[in-house]
């Protein structure tokens, strides 16, 4: 059978079914077949995508060449990725494997007009493809660019067990040129499909936005809002379960306020709650980021409400936070009865819906008289008793910890001073948890993060009509801390014009809302913290002296980590266990050399910097031993090298090294090699240590 007749049969099969039937054996290919090959390629159905089109190219190449396998490289439109497809050397030529490379990983796909010939074993640029091609026993790859007038789309890689002759090389070039036309059409079809889908998505999003706005204007009942949103969303996403939660700040939990499954609303919701920071909804609330759970994740969820999900046969769920300008007030949770994969489009669409719902939910809560502390961000709410245990063994820090129960028993103001990262907030939370106020909230105010123009309204609240946009009365942080503790963090950054009102708050236990005329009494205890020298600021008239004296009734000073280095081993062990458990790792060994280096470092960021360093080390560790590159301990937290005080002379360096070697030999009883020898203690090879001993004159 000639190549031409074989190609005619193939063309008939493609025209009839849109795909190519299994080819029959052919004789040696000739270049005269290429013209009809182009016609066959043009008839391939492109709407089915690469999964159909690329094997069709492979089947034609299999008919006309003696190539052992075909590898297709396609430059993606983002300009950064190259997708590689390896086709099986078998009837049908299905895609055997697929992988992604960056342009930097595979430079053979750069825009070149000349074909490239590469030996698979010797060519370094094919290193990432060696195992990819090993199964087909490919020794060399003839790499022909897929070139069109507008540039290079990628390449065809013809795997050969032997070197092709000149006529075969010419035919491969012609086939690549014909395939380039098909792949160009394929990529254009994909681009058109993408733009059509994107247009439909935007149209659906706009229509959904209009429908939800109309719904919110028509009703304020949460169940009606959830039912209406669910109906509109179902048309776009086809989901089956909708749930709205709102924050109950007094109990530190999320309450299910409205619930619907398969179009049927449910009002018996008292038993269903989410703890803050735990579980998917609590995590979405705390991190202010959407959370997705597939079916295995739902099965592993320990919360009571997860039993309801499984009973309703849900297979996937999204949990999206409801965010208002002052914080998070709840979550919107949706689920599917069929298995659904993570989708960025669904995440963005739900985020759009939640942006519309959040203000309506906030207004509903205000109208119902619900405590508006729900509008606070998660880190401003009390974390319960003590969020983390204070790890310390040093006498200087332990003395401070021992005083906390006596400090907690009083209601006097406390001023905590210390460098950044020394644990000021943790100490404040411990005082609160040890006091009789622990059942009430600890409200945190970061004085350095609130703009001056908003400081008064955030701290003291405002009345309706106090300013443009104040459509409802809002309690401030002081009012929300009633009966609990008000933690004024970074008190040294408080604007001067606010310090006078703070003075009145501490002295008289009274304040007025912005725009109000009535004084409100408060029973909140004041704990302030700063990393600045308030005494110096008072002398320089940057901080009111009378406010300083009223805050500094009980002063607490937290020493930096460099003054309590004996705590570093205990902190490193604690943080290693904590982060290893969070990552599902087991790390039970911290090498002595690493611990020694960590103890010698000054840690400008104190405990916070140390924890982040240990977290990074846990991420980089691949076994049960904590892995920290030695050079990393000479780098600051900003990534810059730590400057040294002064360069040491060669004589001093030589004497220092000689002393280190002698000390290691003494500890090893003169033994150089072996697991307990001096070389192992210094982290050197036996031969290297012997060379250095001769160089240093050590017998």
N, C-alpha and C positions, 0 to 999 in steps of 0.2 A: 504493500500500500504506500503510495507516495505521500510526502508531507502535505501536498496541496489537497489531495482528496481527504486526508485525515482532518485537515483544517476545515474543509467544507462540512464534513459530518459534525464537527464540533460547533461550527457556526449555527447549523440547523438546530442543534440541541439547545444552544443558548437562546436563540430567537423563540423557541417554543416554551421554555420553562424559566428563562432568566438566569439559569445556572448551567454549568458545564458538566456533562456526564463523564463517567470514568473513561479515560482514553485507552485506546488499543495500542499495541506496540507499533512503533514507527521506525522508518529507516533513517539514515543519517540526515539531519536537517539541512535545508538549503535556504539561502537568503531570499529566494523568490517567494517564500511563504510569508514573509513579514508583512507585505501589503494586506493580504487577507487576514493576517493575525490582528492588524489594527482594526479591521472591520469587526472581528469577533470581540475584541476588547471593548469597542464602543457599544456593543449590544448588551453588556453585562448590566444587570439591575443594580443601581447604586443606592436605592432607597433603603436597602437592607443593611447598609453600613459596611464597615471593614470586615466583619466576621464572614461575609459572603464574598465581597469583592476581592479581597487579598488571596483567599484560597483559589478563586477563579483564575487569577494571574498565575498562581503556582501551578495549576493544572496545565495551563497552556505552555508555561516554561518547561514543564516536565515532558511535554510532547515534542518540543523542538530542540532540546539541549540534552547533554549528558551530565548536567550538574547533579551532584549528590544531594544538595539541599539548597533552599532559597531563603535568604534573609533579607527582609525589607525594612529599610530605615526611613522613617517619615519625620521631617522637621515640623514640630508642632508650631502653631501660630503664635504662641507666647514668646518665641524666639529664644527660649532657654532649654527646652526639653527635646529629646529625640526618643521616639518610641520605636522599639525594635521588635519585629515579629519573625519568628523562626517557623517555617512550614515543614511539615513532616514529609519525608521522602517515601510516600505511600499513596495508593489510589485515593483521590479526593483532595490530597494536600491540605488537610486541616491545619489550623494554627496550633503548633505543638507547645510553644512557649511565648511569653511576651514580657518585656521588661522596659524600664524607663532609664535613660541615661541623660546626663546634662551635656551641653555642648562641649564643656571643658573635659568631660570624661571620654568623649569619643570625637576626636577632631577630624576623622576621615569624612565627616559629613559637612565640612566647610565648603563654601561655594567654589568648586574647582571644576573645570571642564574636562580635564584628563582623567581617565579611569585609573584606579590604584590597584596594585597587586601586592598582597601581603601574605607572609607566612604566619599562620595562626600561632605557632609556638614561639617564633622569634619577634614578632611585631608587638611592641609594648602597648601601642594604641588599641590592640585587641585584647588586652589582659582581662577586661571585664566580661569578654565574650567567650573565653576559652572553654569554661565548663558548659556554656550555652551551646557550643558547637561540637563538643566532644562526643556526644551520643551518635552523631552522624559520621564520625570518623573523618572529619574535614581537616585537611592538612593546610589548605591555602584558601584564600578568599579573594575573588576577583570583584572589586568594588566599583560599580559603574554609577555615576551620578544620574539622578532623575532630573534632567535639565529641561526647562521650558523657557519661553522668551522672557518671563518675568523673574527668573532666577532658578535656584536649585531647591526642589521639593524634598530631597532625601537621596536615597541610593538603593540600588539592588545589589545584594551580595550573593554571588554565585559560588557556592561551596564546591570545591573540586578536589578529588583525590589525586589527580595528576594534572600537569600543566596543559591547558588547552592550546590547540594550534591557531594559526593566524585566522583561518576561515571561521573557526568557532568564536574567536574573540570578536571578529567583525559582526557575527550574528548576535552575540550578546549585547553589543552596543546598540544594534538596531532594535532588539527586543526591549532594552531599557528605555529607548526613546519612545517606543509605542506605549510601554507601561506608564511612562511619565504623563502622557496625555490622559490616560484613564485615572491615575491617582490625582491629577489636577482636577478632573471633573468630580472625583470622590470628595476631595477637600472642599471644593466649592459647594457641593451638595450639603456637606456637614455644616458649613458656615451659614448657608441659607436656612437650614433646619434650626440652627442655634438662634439666628436672628428672629425667625418666626416664633420659636418657643419663648424667647425673651420678650417679644412684643405681646404674646398672649399672657405671659406672666405679669407684665406691667399693667396690661388691661384688666386682668383679674384683680390685681392689687388695688388699682384705682377704683374699680367697681366695689370691691370689698370695703374700702375706706369710706366711700359714699354711703353704703348701706349701714355701716356701724355708726357713722355720724348721725344719720337719721334715727337709728335706734336709740342712741344716747339722748337725743333731743326729745324723744317721745316718752321715755320712762326712766325712773331712777331705781326701780326695784332690781336688786342684784340677780335674782333668779330669772327675771324676764330678760335682763341684759345678757346673761350667760346663754339662755335658750336662743335668743336672737343671733348672738355671735356664733354659736355652734351651728345654726342653720346656714349662715352665710359662709362660714369656714368649710363646712362639709361639701359645699358645691365646688370648692377649690382644692381641698386636700383629701376629701373622702374619709375623714376620721370618724370615730364612733363614741368617743368619751370626752367630756369637757368638765373641768373642775376649776373653781375659783377659791383661792385661800386668802385670808387677811390676817394680819398680825395681832395676836393678843400679847401685848408687851408685858403685862403683869405676870403672866405664866411662862413667858418666853417660848411661845409656840405659835404655829400657824393653824388657824381654824378654817375648816372647809365651810365657806359661806354659801356656795351654790354648786350644784352638782347635776349632771345630766349624762345619761348613757343611752345611745340609740334613740334620741329624741324624747326620752321619758325623764322628766325632772324628778329629783329626789330631795326631800326636805329633812329626812331623818339623818342628820349629820353630826349629832353630838359626839358620837364615839370616834370620829375621824379627825385626827390632828397630826401635825408634823412638828417635831422638835427643831428649833433653829440650829443650823449648822450640821444637822444629822439627816441622812436620807436625801433623796434627790431634790425635793422642794426646798428643804432647809439649806441645802448646798447652793441652789439657785438664788435663794434669798441672801445668803451670807456673802457669796462671791459676786452677786449682781451679773451673773452670766448664765446663759441657757444651759440646761443639762438634758442629755438624751440617754434613755435606757432601752436596750433591746430586750428580747425575751429572757435570755440567761441572766441579765442584770436584774430584771423584775423578780425572777425566782430567788435571787440571792438577797434581795432587800429585806432587812430584819423588821421593818415597821409593821404595825398592826394593819394599817390600811392596805398594805401589799396583799393581804389575804383577799381583800375586796377586788383588787386588780386581777388576781389569778382566778377568782371565782367568776368574774365577768369574761374570762378568757382573753384578756388584753395581751398583745404580743409586743407592743412598743409604745413608748410615751415620751413626750417633750414636757419640760418644766421651765417656764419662762418668767423672769421677775417682772413685777409691776413697779416701775421706777418713777418717782416724782422728783422735782428739783431738790427736795430736802432728804431724800433717801428712798428706801424700799418699803412698800406697804403690803405686799403679798405676792402671789404667783398665779399664773394661768397655766393649767396642766391639761394636755390633750393626749388621747391615746387611740390606738388602732387595734382592731380585732385580727387583722392580718399582719404578717411580718413586714416591717418597714425598716429601711436602712436610713442611716444618718443622711440628712439633706440640708445643705446650706441654704437652699431656696426656701424650704419649709421654716428653717430657723429665722431667716430674715422676715418672712411673711408674718410669723407669730410675733416677732419683735415689733413690727409695724402695728399689729392689732393691740398689743399691750401698751404701746405708746399712747393710743387713743383711749384705752380702757382705764389706765392708771388715774388720770385726773377725775374721771367720773366716779371711780371707786372711792377716791379720797373725799370727794364732795358728799358722797353717800354716808361715809363714816362720820363726817362732821355733822351732817344733818341729823344723824341718829344719836349724837352726843357721845360717840365712842372716843375714848382717850386718844388724842392725836399723837401720842408718843410713837404710834405706828409709822409716822413719817420720818423717823430717825434711821440712820444707817446702822447696820448690824453691830459695828464695833463700838457704838455709843451706848449699847444696852449692857446691863450686867451679865457677865458670863457665868453666873452661879456662884459657887463657893470660891474656889481658886482655880483659874483656868489651867495653869501649869504650876507644878511644885517648884519652889525656889530651891535651887541646888547650891549648897555652899558648905564648906568645911573650914574655911578660914575664920579665925577668931574675930577679926575686925568686922566681918560681915555678919557673923553669927550673933555678935553682940546687938546689932541693929534688929535682927529677926526676933531675938528674945524680948525686945522692948515692945513689939507690935501688939501683943495681947493687952498690955496696959494702956497703950495709946488708943486701941480700939474701944476700950471701955468708957472713954470720955467723948464729949462732943466738941472739943476744942479744935480750932483750925490747925491744919498740918501743912508744912511747907517741905517738900522733898526736893533736894538739890543733888545734882550729879551730872556727869558727862552723858552724852547721848549713848543709848544702848546699855546702860547700867541696870535697868530694871525698875525705873520709877513707877511706871503704870502697874507693873505686877505687884509692887509693894502697896500701892494705893488700893488695888483690888483685894489684897490680902487683909488690909485694915478693915475694909468694908465687910468682907466675909466673916471676920472675927467679931464684928460688932453686933449689937441688937438690931441694927438696921438692915441686916442681910436679906430679909424677906422682901424689902423694897429695892427699887432699882438703883444702880450706880449709873449716872448719866455723865458721859465724857464730853467735854468741850475743848476742842483744839483751838486755842486762842490765836495761834499763828496761821491757821488755815481759813479763817472767816474774814471776808472783806470788811473793811472799816464801816462802809455804808450799811452793811447788813448785820453788824455785830449786835446792836441793841435789840433789833427785832428777833434775832435768833436766840439771844440769851434771855430776854424778858418777855418775848411774845408780842402780839399786837392785837388791837381791836379792829372790828369790821369798820372799813372806811378810813383807817389810819393813813393810808396812802393809796395811790392808784393801783388797782389790782388786788387790794385787800378785801375780798368779797365775803370772807368769813373770819371769825375770831380764831386766833391760833395761839395756844399756850407755848411759852418758851421753855428752854432747857431747865431753867431754875424751877419753874412750876412743875415740870415733869419729874424732878428729883424730890418732890415732896415726900418727907418721911425717910428718904434714902440718903445718898451721897452725891454731891456735885463735884466732879473731878475736873479741875481747871488745868489742863495740860499746856505747857509752854506759856505760863502766865507772864513771863517777861516780855512777850510779844503783844500784850494787850494795848490797844490804842490809848493814848493819854486821855482823850475825852471820855472814854468808857471807865477809866480807873476810878473816877469820882463816884459813879453809880455803883460800882462794885464795892466801894468803901461803905456806902449806905446799906448795901445788901448784907455785908458781913456784920456791920455794927448794929443795925436796927432789925435785921431779919425781915425786911420789907422791900418791896419793889413795885413798880407800876408798869403795866404793859404799854407799849408804844401806842400813843393815841388815846390812852385811858386816863381817867382822873381818880380812880380808886386804888388805894394802896392794898397790896396783897401780902399777907404774912406767909413766910416759908419756914419749914422745919428741916431744911436740908443741911447736912454737914458739909463743910468746905475742905477739900484737900486740893492743894495746888502743887504743881511740879514745874521745874525749869532746869535747863542746862546752862543758863546764864548766871553771871555773878550779880545778883540783885543788890547786894550791899554796894558794889561799885556803881551800879546804875543809879542808886539813890544819891550817892555822892555827886554824880554827874547830872543830876536832875532829869534823868530819863525815866525814873519810876518814882511814884509817890511814896514818901517816907511813911506816912500814916497808914497806907494800904499794906506796905511791907511789914510793919510791926503787927498789924492785925492778922496777917497771914502766918507770920513766923512765930506763932504761939508755941507750937511743937516742931522744932526743926529736925529734919532727918537728912543726913548726908550719906550718899551711897558711893563708896570708893570705886575708882576705875579698876578694870581687870588687871592692869599691870601692878597694882598694889596688893593683889590677892592671887598671885599666880598659882598657889596651892589648890585653888578651886578649878583650874583649867582641866586637869585629868578627869575630874568628876563631871564637869560640864561636857567635855568631849564624849565621854561614855554615854551620858544621858542623851545628848543630841544624836549620837550615832544610832542608838537603839530606837529613838523616836522616829527618825526619818527612814531608817531601814524597814521598820514595821510598816510605815506608810507606803513604801514602795514595794512591799512584799519580798524584801531581801532578808537574809540572815548574815549579819556581820558581828562576829564575836571576838575578833582579834584586832588590836590596835598596836602596830609595831612600836617598840620602845624608841627607835630613832625618830619616828614621826611625832610621837608625844613630846619628845625632848625639843624638837624644832618648834612645835606649837607653843610650848611653854616659854621659849625664848622670845617669841614675837610679842610686840607691844600692844597690838590690837587697838588701834585708834577708835574703832567703832565698838569696842568692848564686847559684851556678851552677844549682842545682836550680830556683829560682824563674825564672831566665832561660830555662831550657829549657822549662818549662811555658808561659811567656809566648809563646815562639816557636812552640811547638806549637799554641797557640790561634790565633796569627796565621796559621799555615799552613792551619788549618781554615777560617778566614774569608776566605782569599785565593781569588779566582775566576779569576785569570789567572797569568801568569808573573812577576808582581811581588808581593813580599811586602806585604800590606796590613795596616797597623796604624793605627787611629784615633789621631789626635794626643792626644786626651783620655785614651786608655788608658795612656799613659806617665806620667800624673799620678795614677794609681790604685795603691794598694798591692795585695799579693797576696791580701789578705782582701776586696778590693772597696771598701774605704773610701778616701776622699780622703786623700792624704798631707798632714798639717798643715804649714803654712808657718811659718817662724821668727817673722816679724813682718810686718804689712802695710806695703807701701811707700807713700810719699807720692806724690800725683799728679805733683809736679815730677820725682821720680826716675823714675817710670814714663814720663813724657813724654820725658825725656832718654835713657832706655834705648831707647825706640822710635826716636827720632831717630838714635841711633848705629847701630842695626840697619839702618835705611833707607840711611844714608850708606855703610855698609859694603857693602850689596848693590849700590848704584849704582857704587861704586868697582870691585867685582869685575866688573860688567857694562860697564865703560868708559863709564858715563853713559847706556847704552841702557835704556829703561824697558820697552818691549814686546818681543815675540818670544820664541822658546823659550829663548834665553840671556840674556834681559833681567832687570832687577832684580825685576820683578813675578813672574816665574816662580820666581826664587830664593826669594822670600818667600812663595810660594804664594798670591799675590793676583791679582786682575784688574788690567789696565792702568789702568782708570778709577779703581779703588779706591786704587791706589798714588798716582796723581796727586792725588786728593782728600786723602790723608794727607800728602803732601808739602806741599801748600798749608797744611794745618792746622798742620804742624810748622815751617813757615817755611823749607823747603828749596827753594832756587831750582833 
